[in-house]
Amino acid sequence: DGGITQSPKYLFRKEGQNVTLSCEQNLNHDAMYWYRQDPGQGLRLIYYSQIVNDFQKGDIAEGYSVSREKKESFPLTVTSAQKNPTAFYLCASSMRGRTLKQETQYFGPGTRLLVL
Amino acid sequence: AQTVTQSQPEMSVQEAETVTLSCTYDTSESDYYLFWYKQPPSRQMILVIRQEAYKQQNATENRFSVNFQKAAKSFSLKISDSQLGDAAMYFCAYLRSGPGGTSYGKLTFGQGTILTVHP
């Protein structure tokens, strides 16, 4: 089955600890994205990557880092600098192109991050 | 900066009835894409329907249709013959279109509308 997988489903972080959220897609999509969702709110963009070895900051990149070494993978690290990391994190991907279909973003199931 | 506003925090509908969810957006761009996503209790975001700004014709997907009013910057979602499985939070989202139709990548979301379906 083609799709986007995220792991783990739940993640607990201790104070001062860095944690990494995994996002993998087998849709052959060029672009991948990380969004953060706080309770009762919409999503906000953290980072996105249009091609391998390239990525751009979104609206709330502080305290986060990413890498894009492979087309299929776009891991997100929540660093100790992120003071309020408790949230639901969603990864998305899209083909990228010039049509509505190519620009449509599809989402993974999400990871819930909690601070101990 | 673009903003998306969903003025109805909660809506309810009887099963088999029709409901309309409102969305307005603010942009100075002429080319963009608009989306409605559904987020059920599982919290996965599921695409419901999408529309290109330059197309006058309103998009439809089975029981779901939109009323796109470009001049008014309005993009409402109509759900016909509502089903219990339609209960979810619905998000309206905007994607700016760049040169040649490629986007700048960032989806801007509204705050969401919680839809309850009563049997």
Interface residues (C-beta under 8 A of the other chain):
Chain A: A31 Y33 Y35 G40 Q41 G42 L43 R44 L45 Y48 Q50 Q56 G58 D59 F88 L90 A92 R96 G97 R98 T99 L100 E103 T104 Q105 Y106 F107 G108 P109 G110
Chain B: V4 Y33 F35 Y37 S42 R43 Q44 M45 I46 L47 R50 Q51 E52 F91 A93 L95 S97 G100 G101 T102 S103 G105 K106 L107 F109 G110 Q111 G112
